[in-house]
Amino acid sequence: AAEQLVSIELDPAKLTPANTRFQRGSSSIRRRFRTDDVALTPPAGVSYVSTPLMEEDEIVDGDFYLLAKSFFHCREYGRAISGFEKAGEKLKEEETIELEGPLEEGNENLACSVLVESVNNNPWNWDAWSKLQSLCTTIDMLNNLNLNNHWMKDFFLASAYQEIRMHNESLAKYEYLQGTFSFSNYIQAQIAKAQYSLRDFEVVEAIFEELLRNDPYRVEDMDMYSNVLYSKECFAALTWTLMGHEYVEMKNTPAAVDAYRRAIDINSCDYRAWYGLGQAYEMMGMHYYALHYFKKSVFLQPNDSRLWIAMARCYETDQLRMLDEAIKCYKRAVNGNDREAIALRQLAKLHHELGRSEEAAFYYKMDLERMKDEDREGPNMVEALFFLATHYKNVKRFEEAEVYCTRLLDYNGPVSSNIVILS
């Protein structure tokens, strides 16, 4: 609209004194230039507009202004406006530097103090909270902040806790805020993120289903929802799977690596992208690289048993054969709620392979108890029963060996011949 108004041919008789001064170039910027000597530039179709001659040391400073004025003469009003803005910004920046002196770059403590003062004076400025959060990388730094009591402080702490992987504390804060903002989709999504980090997929799925009912066109955080669906094998809803996952499934590992690296460039705290890189390099047989990326993923998400199991399998490969390290990883997986019961079985096998029969028997018994609680049977149960029967026979604990042999009689096939060998 401003450009259209400028381009209108006005009747000179109707011009006010203000218009006349504008046409003659009496702007605040032009007062910086000398106006004793004036050169007239008569472009075709435009009334004469005087251009001041500048002193030699002012030529550089006036480049943006002269360029903008040239565009104005050529009726390139959009470019002229941009040029005037650049001239003004350059002047403002120079004057600011002259007044304030050199900036104290890298002084994070001072930056923290200034940001704390800013959010205390204006707690609704979320940009300041975000900047402050980027500086607070530990719980001690958060506890040392002198923040006023305000509900925006709760939002800040909830987000900061999530960033430093204190998921239980973050969840508690968001649930407290939900009591006040009960219809906030944002808070619901953040609660889902915290529950996702705690591996409670049932709750996460229920929250996202409610979010999609309230906002059917929602796009934010749908990648997390797709991962939950993938983990729960809801194949009808897998349209949101990530590009890197798709390339891994297609065995197109170079494209998968590229996709995961792009994801890390956008968000270096995305443990799924690091885990995907580890998987891709493992598929290519580059186990040292895979191990590096698995370590990155478990650092960001230490409660995910899948990541520890992936790293343990990497240690087990013929290229590495670091079985004691693999055992440590499987133990962390057991503590991380290994729902598929992979870690217990692998711990028993590794201890058996290393000749540690007592430890192997301990983990086989744990695996048996878990299978009994989950009402699962199959070759894994037969393997555990046979090992325990053999182990207790070898250590002369025949009553316990008899118990496991009796349980083996419930299974048909090659198990019967194994019982004969035991007897």
N, C-alpha and C positions, 0 to 999 in steps of 0.2 A: 504494500500500500504506500509506503514511504517513497519507493522508487517511482511509482506511478505519479504521485503528487509532484515530485521533483521534475519529472519530464513534461509536465503541463506547461504550455506556453502562456505566460501571464501577461496581462495588459500593463505596460510600464506605468500608465497613469494611475493605476489602482494600487501600486506598490506602497506599502507603509515604510516609514523610516527603518524599521527593523529589517524588512525585506531588503532594502537598499544596502544596509550595512552587511547583510549576509552575502549579497551578490558581489560586494566589494572585497569580500574575504576577510572580514574583521572577526575571525574566530579566536578563541583563547590560544590555540596553537600558533596562529600566525603572529601573535604579538611577540613571539620570540624572535622574529626576523626583522631586519631593518626595512624601512619603507621610504627611505630618502630617495633612492633611485628606483624607478619603476619601469619595467619593460612590459609593453602591451603585446599580448598574444591574441590575434584575431582569428580563431578557428571558424570555419565556414558554418553558418547557420546558428552561431551562438554569439550573444552580445559580448563585447570586450570585457574580459575579467583581468584585473591587474595581478601580476605575479611579482612578489617582492624578491629582490636580490639579496642573497645571504652572504655573510662573511665566510671566509674559507673554512674556519673551524666549525661552522654550523652545517656545512654541506652534508656530512655523513648523517647527522641527526635528522636532517630534513628530507632524507631520501624517501621514506614512506609517505611523507606529506606530499612531496612533489609528484610521486607516482600516483597517489590518490587523486590529486588535482588534474593530472593528465587524463586519467580515466573519466573524471567528471566532464572535462572538455569534450571527450569523445562520446559522451552520453552512455558510458559504461558505468551506470550508477551503482550496480551491485558491487562491482570491483572497487569503485571509489569508496563506498562505505567500509569495505574490508580494509582498505588502505588507511583510512582515517583511524579505524579501530587499532590497527597495528602501531600507528604513530603514537596514539595515546597510551597504549599498553607499554611501549618501549620507554616513553617518558616516565610513566608511573613506576616501572621497574627500576630505572636508573635512580629516580629520586628516593625510592624505598631503600635501595642499597646504600645511597649516600647518607641517609638518615640513620639506618640501623647498623651499618657496618657489616662485616662478613658474618655469615650464618654459622652457628656452632653445629656443624654436621657430625652425626654419630654420637651425640650426647643423649643417650636414651633415658638417663635419669631425669634430665631437664625436660625432655619431651613428655615423660610420664607425669611429672609435676604439673606441666602446663595443661595436659589433657585432663588430669584430675580436676584442676581448677575449672576447666571449661565445662565438664559434665556436671560438676556441682552447681555452677551458675545456670546452665541450660541443660537439664537432664534429658530433654527430648531430642537432642542432636545425636542420632544413632551413628552418624559418621565418626564423631569423636569417640564414642564407645568402641567402635570397630577398630579405630587406630590404636586405642588403648589396649584392646584385647591382643592385637598383633605384637605388642611389646611385652605382654605378660605370658611367659612361656612356662612358668612353674607355679605351684600352689603357694610357695612362700611369697612370690611377687604379688599374687592376688591378695593374700592376707595382709600385706603391708600397705595396701592402698587405703588412703583416708577418704572414703566415699561417703556422701550423705545418704541417709536412709530414704529411699525412693523406689517405687515399683520398677523403674527402668534399671535400677541396680540389680534387681533379681533377674531381669532378662539378660543383662550383661554377664552375671555370674553363671547363669545356666549355659549360655553360649560358650563362655570361657572354659567351664568344666568339661564340656563336650570336646573342645579343641585339645585339651591336655589329657583326654581319655579317662576322665573321672565320671564314668557313665551313670553310676548310681546317684551321685550328688547332682548331676545334671537333670536326671529324671525326677528327683525329689523337687528341685526348683520349678521345673515346668509343671508338675502336677499341682504345686502350690499356686502357680500363676493361673492355672486352668480354673481354679475356684473363683477367680475374679473375671477372667476372660473366657467364659465357658463356651462361647461359640467361635473361638478363634481357630481357623484352619491352620494358621502358622504354628500355634502351640501344639496342636494335634500332630502335625508333621514332625515337629522336633521330638515329641514323646516317642513317635514311631522310630525316629533315628536312634534314640537312646535304647529303646527295646531291641532294635536290630543289632546294635553293638553288643547287647547282652544275650543275643541269640534266642530271644523269645519270639519265634516266627509267628506263632498263632496270634499273639496280641498285635504284632505288626500288620499282619494280613487283615485283621478285623478293623484296625484303625484306617488303613488305606481304603478298604471297602466303604467305610462311612465317609471318608474324604471324597471319594469319587461320586457317592450319592449326592453330597452337598455341592460338589464342583465337578461335573462330568467332563469338562474340558481341561482339567488340571494337567500340567506337564511337569511341574517341579517335583523332584524326588521320585519320579516314576521308575528310574533305573533301580532304585532300592526295592520297589515293589516287584519289579521283574525278577530280581535276584531271589526274593522270598518265594515267588511262584516257582522259580527254577529249582530251588532247594526242596520245595514240597511236591515237585513233579506235577504241577498243574499245567499240563501241556497245552490245554485249550487257550491259556492266557499268556503264552510265551512270545507275544508280538513285541514285547518291550526288552527283549534280551540285548545285551550290549554287543557292539560290533566286534570287539576283540573276542568275546566268547564264541561268536558265530564263526570267525576265522579259525579258531582252535578246533571247533567241531568239524570244519571242512578240511583240516590238516594243512591249511595254508598258513604255516608258521611265520613267514616273513611279513605277511600282511597283518597277522595278529600282533607281532612285536611292534610294528609301526602304529597300530591302533592303540595299544596299551601305552606306548611312549607318549602319544598325543594326549592321552588321558592324564598321564602323570604331569605333563607340561601344564595342563590346566589346573590340576589339583594334586600336589605332591603328597598329600595325606590320604589319598585314596588307596587303602590297603588291597582292594580287589584288583587294581591295575598292577601293583607290584606282584601279587600272587599270580595273575595271569601271565606276566612276563616270566616268572619262574616256571610255570607250566610249559610255556612255549619253548624256552631253552631246554627244559627237560626232554621234551619231545624231540629236539634236535640233538640230544646226547651230550649237551654242554652242561654237565652237572655242576661244575664250579660256578658258572654264571647263574644257574638256576638256584643254587644254594644262597648266593648273594641276595637275590631278589626275594626268596622266601624269608630270609632274615629281616629284610625291610618290612615285609608284610606282617610278620609276627610282632615286630616292634610297635607297629601301629595298632594291631588288634591282638593282644596277647591272650584273650579269652576264647579265641576261635580254634577249636581242636583240629579242624581240617588243615589249617596252616602248619601246625606242629607235625601232623601226620605226613604232610607233603615234604617237609624238611627232613623228617626221619627217613623216609623212603629214599631221599636223595643221599643221605649218609650211608644207606645200605647198598648202594649200587657198587658194581665191581670196580668202577673208576675211583671210588673213595674208600669204601669198606671201613668206615669209622663207626663200628657197632656200638661202642660205649656212648658216643654222642647221639646215635639214633635212639638208644634206650632213654636217655635224658629227655629227648623230644617226645617220645611216646608217653613218658610219665607226665609231662606237661599236658599232653592231650587228654589223658585220663582225668586230670584235675580240671580240664576245661570242658567237661560234660560231653564226652565222646558218645554221641547218640547211636552211632553205627557199630559200636563195640569193636572197632578195628584195633585200637591201641592195646587193649588187654591181651588179645590173642597174639599180637606181634611181640609184646613184651615177653610172653611165655616162650615163644619160638626162639627169640634171640638169646634168652638166658639158657635155653636148652642147647642151642648151637654153641654157646660159649662154655658149656659144661657146668653150668650153675643150676643143678637139679632142684635144690630147695627153692630158689627164687622162681624157677619155671613152674614148680608145683603151686607156689603161692598164687601166681597170676592165672594159672589154669583153673584153680578153685574159684577165684574171683569171677572169671569168665563164665564158669558153670553156674554160679549163683545168679549172675545177671541173666543168663539165658533162661534159667528156671523162672525168675521173676517176670520176664517178658514172654514166657510160654513159647520159646523158640527151640526147635530141634534141627538136626541136620548133621552134616559131616564135621562141623566144628565141634559139636558136642561129643561125637564119637572120638575125635582126635584127643580132646581133653580127657575123657574117661580112660582111654587106653594109656595115655601117658601117666596119669595119676595111678592107675592100677600097676603099671610097670615100676614106677618110682617107689611106691610103698612096698612092693614085693622085694625090690633090691635093697631097701633099707630095713628089711625084716619086720615091717609093720603089716603083718598078714591080715589082721582084721579089717584094716582100712582098705587094703588091696582087694579083699573079698567083696567089700561094699561096691567098689567101682566095677569089679568084674560082673557082679550080679546085675548092675545097671546096664552093662554092655550086652547082656543076654536079651534085652528088649529089642535089639537091632539085628537085622538079618544081613546076609551077604558075607563079605570077607571078614567081618568082625568076629564070627564064630571061630575061624581058624586062628585068629590072633589070641582068643581066649585060651585055646588049646595050647598055644605056645607059652602063654603065661603060666598055665598050670604045670 
